[in-house]
């Protein structure tokens, strides 16, 4: 019996008796193949009690009634299984995979395997081949880890995430021209480097391109004043910094500055400028909990009194009357015991 080229639908011959049989056969084939959806393409044996109209894509190695029917579409009609050979371009929705697949003449594959560009709620172009216009985007794990990779060809290329406002770059994070991790921020006109983490050493530079220590912070504003500020709230501030003339530590609201060793406070600097060593509330310029030791000198090695100034104290180990504390009056060293000149 003659039939159509693509779906193998039987023709009704001229003068044919029982034309309805041929017509109904053609309708059954159309019903099986139009808007084609199969239950599975992984089931190797026919279901024991199939529902009329159910369809399967028979996998390799099928058995039972499907033996030797690998790759065919099996459709159950009221009389049993009817088989249809797919042709290139046929599309099938596989229910247990929730996936649309296409036949290329040899094998089946997902309908979307490779697209030159893809837009979600917006148009992609030759540069932005993947474009998404959405309030948010989610990349979720599939049971454990989830990694988003940005790969570049060679170290001299760029691999970054860029953050824009009105399509103007405001910040950039990534590998820019080498394998150092850089953070750049806009100064209103161009992106300038704010931080770098050096590859190989892991050294971090803020305001400096080549950090010489594990963490190096440099002034990048041009005012020759570099500060690190710690803030507990709006009124509790501590600053560590350096300027062209000094290195400083500063606290706010008359808060004392403490130095801890092994978790215990050892030195105190209060708002009045008093210093306590082992004393939490010093009452003089220097308040020490324990003996105080000054440097020992031989007479010939004593510093010049005019240089150290009046009030300097030293321990003289070879004074003629025996070891003694001495003080400078700005001109000579004198024994503390009787104010006589050190001899």
TAHUSUL-V171449 format. One record per residue. RES is the residue in one small letter. SS is DSSP state (helix for helix, strand for strand, loop for the rest). D_FIRST is the distance of its C-alpha to the first C-alpha in Angstrom with 2 decimals. Layout:
res->RES ss->SS d_first->D_FIRST
res->RES ss->SS d_first->D_FIRST
This chain:
res->x ss->loop d_first->0.00
res->x ss->loop d_first->3.82
res->x ss->strand d_first->6.49
res->x ss->loop d_first->10.28
res->x ss->loop d_first->12.54
res->x ss->loop d_first->15.01
res->x ss->loop d_first->14.00
res->x ss->loop d_first->10.32
res->x ss->loop d_first->9.95
res->x ss->strand d_first->6.75
res->x ss->loop d_first->7.25
res->x ss->loop d_first->8.67
res->x ss->loop d_first->8.21
res->x ss->loop d_first->11.73
res->x ss->loop d_first->13.46
res->x ss->loop d_first->11.04
res->x ss->loop d_first->13.27
res->x ss->loop d_first->13.88
res->x ss->helix d_first->12.58
res->x ss->helix d_first->14.72
res->x ss->helix d_first->12.75
res->x ss->helix d_first->9.76
res->x ss->helix d_first->12.67
res->x ss->helix d_first->14.68
res->x ss->helix d_first->12.27
res->x ss->helix d_first->12.29
res->x ss->helix d_first->16.05
res->x ss->helix d_first->16.54
res->x ss->helix d_first->15.23
res->x ss->helix d_first->17.43
res->x ss->helix d_first->20.25
res->x ss->helix d_first->20.12
res->x ss->helix d_first->20.17
res->x ss->loop d_first->22.23
res->x ss->loop d_first->25.97
res->x ss->loop d_first->25.21
res->x ss->strand d_first->28.08
res->x ss->strand d_first->28.27
res->x ss->loop d_first->31.11
res->x ss->loop d_first->31.90
res->x ss->loop d_first->30.92
res->x ss->loop d_first->33.62
res->x ss->loop d_first->32.76
res->x ss->loop d_first->31.73
res->x ss->loop d_first->30.96
res->x ss->loop d_first->28.95
res->x ss->loop d_first->31.29
res->x ss->loop d_first->32.26
res->x ss->loop d_first->31.54
res->x ss->loop d_first->29.10
res->x ss->loop d_first->28.92
res->x ss->loop d_first->25.63
res->x ss->loop d_first->24.49
res->x ss->loop d_first->26.52
res->x ss->strand d_first->25.18
res->x ss->strand d_first->26.54
res->x ss->strand d_first->26.35
res->x ss->loop d_first->26.54
res->x ss->loop d_first->29.53
res->x ss->loop d_first->30.29
res->x ss->loop d_first->31.34
res->x ss->loop d_first->29.45
res->x ss->loop d_first->29.89
res->x ss->helix d_first->28.80
res->x ss->helix d_first->25.25
res->x ss->helix d_first->24.96
res->x ss->loop d_first->26.05
res->x ss->loop d_first->24.21
res->x ss->loop d_first->22.52
res->x ss->loop d_first->25.26
res->x ss->loop d_first->24.64
res->x ss->strand d_first->21.53
res->x ss->strand d_first->21.63
res->x ss->strand d_first->21.73
res->x ss->strand d_first->21.25
res->x ss->strand d_first->22.40
res->x ss->strand d_first->20.76
res->x ss->loop d_first->22.05
res->x ss->loop d_first->20.22
res->x ss->strand d_first->21.18
res->x ss->strand d_first->20.45
res->x ss->strand d_first->17.23
res->x ss->strand d_first->17.38
res->x ss->strand d_first->16.73
res->x ss->strand d_first->17.90
res->x ss->loop d_first->20.40
res->x ss->loop d_first->20.71
res->x ss->loop d_first->24.08
res->x ss->loop d_first->25.70
res->x ss->loop d_first->24.37
res->x ss->strand d_first->27.35
res->x ss->strand d_first->28.00
res->x ss->strand d_first->31.06
res->x ss->strand d_first->32.34
res->x ss->loop d_first->34.36
res->x ss->loop d_first->36.74
res->x ss->loop d_first->37.68
res->x ss->loop d_first->37.72
res->x ss->strand d_first->36.25
res->x ss->strand d_first->33.58
res->x ss->strand d_first->31.88
res->x ss->strand d_first->29.63
res->x ss->strand d_first->27.29
res->x ss->loop d_first->28.33
res->x ss->loop d_first->25.52
res->x ss->loop d_first->27.59
res->x ss->loop d_first->29.46
res->x ss->strand d_first->30.29
res->x ss->strand d_first->33.63
res->x ss->strand d_first->35.55
res->x ss->loop d_first->34.62
res->x ss->loop d_first->38.26
res->x ss->loop d_first->39.44
res->x ss->loop d_first->41.67
res->x ss->loop d_first->42.72
res->x ss->loop d_first->45.18
res->x ss->loop d_first->46.99
res->x ss->strand d_first->46.82
res->x ss->strand d_first->48.80
res->x ss->strand d_first->49.48
res->x ss->loop d_first->50.78
res->x ss->loop d_first->51.97
res->x ss->loop d_first->50.86
res->x ss->loop d_first->50.91
res->x ss->loop d_first->52.05
res->x ss->loop d_first->52.44
res->x ss->loop d_first->55.56
res->x ss->loop d_first->54.88
res->x ss->loop d_first->51.34
res->x ss->strand d_first->51.48
res->x ss->strand d_first->53.12
res->x ss->strand d_first->53.76
res->x ss->loop d_first->55.54
res->x ss->loop d_first->56.52
res->x ss->loop d_first->59.66
res->x ss->loop d_first->59.06
res->x ss->loop d_first->56.79
res->x ss->loop d_first->56.45
res->x ss->loop d_first->55.77
res->x ss->loop d_first->55.67
res->x ss->loop d_first->55.76
res->x ss->loop d_first->52.84
res->x ss->loop d_first->55.11
res->x ss->loop d_first->58.14
res->x ss->loop d_first->59.08
res->x ss->loop d_first->58.07
res->x ss->loop d_first->59.03
res->x ss->loop d_first->58.56
res->x ss->loop d_first->58.97
res->x ss->loop d_first->60.13
res->x ss->loop d_first->59.84
res->x ss->loop d_first->61.38
res->x ss->loop d_first->61.09
res->x ss->loop d_first->64.79
res->x ss->loop d_first->68.10
res->x ss->loop d_first->69.08
res->x ss->loop d_first->66.09
res->x ss->strand d_first->66.01
res->x ss->strand d_first->64.29
res->x ss->strand d_first->65.52
res->x ss->strand d_first->64.99
res->x ss->strand d_first->66.42
res->x ss->strand d_first->67.53
res->x ss->strand d_first->67.74
res->x ss->strand d_first->69.12
res->x ss->loop d_first->67.64
res->x ss->loop d_first->65.82
res->x ss->strand d_first->69.24
res->x ss->strand d_first->69.87
res->x ss->strand d_first->72.50
res->x ss->strand d_first->72.15
res->x ss->strand d_first->70.36
res->x ss->strand d_first->69.97
res->x ss->strand d_first->68.74
res->x ss->strand d_first->69.11
res->x ss->strand d_first->70.39
res->x ss->loop d_first->70.88
res->x ss->loop d_first->71.68
res->x ss->loop d_first->71.10
res->x ss->loop d_first->73.87
res->x ss->strand d_first->72.87
res->x ss->strand d_first->74.26
res->x ss->strand d_first->74.65
res->x ss->strand d_first->75.26
res->x ss->strand d_first->76.36
res->x ss->strand d_first->76.82
res->x ss->loop d_first->80.36
res->x ss->loop d_first->79.11
res->x ss->loop d_first->78.30
res->x ss->loop d_first->76.89
res->x ss->strand d_first->75.78
res->x ss->strand d_first->78.66
res->x ss->strand d_first->78.69
res->x ss->strand d_first->80.04
res->x ss->strand d_first->79.36
res->x ss->strand d_first->78.23
res->x ss->strand d_first->77.43
res->x ss->loop d_first->77.93
res->x ss->loop d_first->75.40
res->x ss->loop d_first->77.03
res->x ss->loop d_first->80.13
res->x ss->loop d_first->78.82
res->x ss->loop d_first->81.90
res->x ss->strand d_first->81.64
res->x ss->strand d_first->83.22
res->x ss->strand d_first->83.78
res->x ss->loop d_first->85.06
res->x ss->loop d_first->85.35
res->x ss->loop d_first->82.89
res->x ss->loop d_first->84.18
res->x ss->loop d_first->85.55
res->x ss->loop d_first->88.32
res->x ss->loop d_first->88.25
res->x ss->loop d_first->85.71
res->x ss->strand d_first->86.09
res->x ss->strand d_first->87.78
res->x ss->strand d_first->88.28
res->x ss->loop d_first->89.72
res->x ss->loop d_first->90.67
res->x ss->loop d_first->88.04
res->x ss->loop d_first->89.57
res->x ss->loop d_first->92.51
res->x ss->loop d_first->95.26
res->x ss->loop d_first->96.45
res->x ss->strand d_first->96.10
res->x ss->strand d_first->93.46
res->x ss->strand d_first->93.17
res->x ss->strand d_first->91.12
res->x ss->strand d_first->91.40
res->x ss->strand d_first->90.83
res->x ss->strand d_first->90.68
res->x ss->loop d_first->90.93
res->x ss->loop d_first->91.04
res->x ss->loop d_first->92.29
res->x ss->loop d_first->95.90
res->x ss->loop d_first->95.67
res->x ss->strand d_first->95.09
res->x ss->strand d_first->95.95
res->x ss->strand d_first->95.70
res->x ss->strand d_first->95.92
res->x ss->strand d_first->96.42
res->x ss->strand d_first->98.05
res->x ss->strand d_first->99.53
res->x ss->loop d_first->101.36
res->x ss->loop d_first->104.59
res->x ss->loop d_first->103.78
res->x ss->strand d_first->101.50
res->x ss->strand d_first->101.46
res->x ss->strand d_first->100.34
res->x ss->strand d_first->100.66
res->x ss->strand d_first->100.25
res->x ss->loop d_first->100.35
res->x ss->loop d_first->102.41
res->x ss->loop d_first->105.24
res->x ss->loop d_first->103.06
res->x ss->loop d_first->104.54
res->x ss->strand d_first->102.87
res->x ss->strand d_first->102.59
res->x ss->strand d_first->101.90
res->x ss->strand d_first->100.38
res->x ss->strand d_first->100.57
res->x ss->loop d_first->98.67
res->x ss->loop d_first->97.89
res->x ss->strand d_first->101.53
res->x ss->strand d_first->103.22
res->x ss->strand d_first->105.88
res->x ss->strand d_first->106.94
res->x ss->strand d_first->107.32
res->x ss->strand d_first->107.84
res->x ss->loop d_first->108.80
res->x ss->loop d_first->108.83
res->x ss->loop d_first->112.54
res->x ss->loop d_first->112.08
res->x ss->loop d_first->113.53
res->x ss->strand d_first->112.04
res->x ss->strand d_first->111.99
res->x ss->strand d_first->111.40
res->x ss->loop d_first->110.65
res->x ss->loop d_first->111.97
res->x ss->loop d_first->109.56
res->x ss->loop d_first->111.98
res->x ss->loop d_first->114.27
res->x ss->loop d_first->117.50
res->x ss->loop d_first->118.70
res->x ss->loop d_first->117.15
res->x ss->strand d_first->116.59
res->x ss->strand d_first->116.67
res->x ss->strand d_first->116.10
res->x ss->loop d_first->115.74
res->x ss->loop d_first->117.51
res->x ss->loop d_first->119.67
res->x ss->loop d_first->119.18
res->x ss->loop d_first->119.52
res->x ss->loop d_first->120.48
res->x ss->loop d_first->120.24
res->x ss->strand d_first->123.03
res->x ss->strand d_first->124.79
res->x ss->loop d_first->127.62
res->x ss->helix d_first->130.28
res->x ss->helix d_first->129.45
res->x ss->helix d_first->125.75
res->x ss->loop d_first->126.25
res->x ss->loop d_first->124.35
res->x ss->loop d_first->126.41
res->x ss->helix d_first->127.79
res->x ss->helix d_first->127.27
res->x ss->helix d_first->123.58
res->x ss->helix d_first->122.81
res->x ss->loop d_first->125.13
res->x ss->loop d_first->127.50
res->x ss->loop d_first->126.34
res->x ss->loop d_first->124.34
res->x ss->strand d_first->124.98
res->x ss->strand d_first->124.88
res->x ss->strand d_first->126.12
res->x ss->strand d_first->128.70
res->x ss->loop d_first->128.79
res->x ss->loop d_first->131.93
res->x ss->loop d_first->134.28
res->x ss->loop d_first->137.94
res->x ss->loop d_first->138.57
res->x ss->loop d_first->135.38
res->x ss->loop d_first->131.70
res->x ss->strand d_first->131.50
res->x ss->strand d_first->129.29
res->x ss->strand d_first->130.03
res->x ss->strand d_first->129.16
res->x ss->strand d_first->129.12
res->x ss->loop d_first->131.36
res->x ss->loop d_first->129.74
res->x ss->loop d_first->132.54
res->x ss->loop d_first->133.18
res->x ss->strand d_first->131.91
res->x ss->strand d_first->134.14
res->x ss->strand d_first->134.41
res->x ss->loop d_first->133.19
res->x ss->loop d_first->136.06
res->x ss->loop d_first->138.98
res->x ss->loop d_first->137.46
res->x ss->loop d_first->139.23
res->x ss->strand d_first->137.58
res->x ss->loop d_first->135.48
res->x ss->loop d_first->137.50
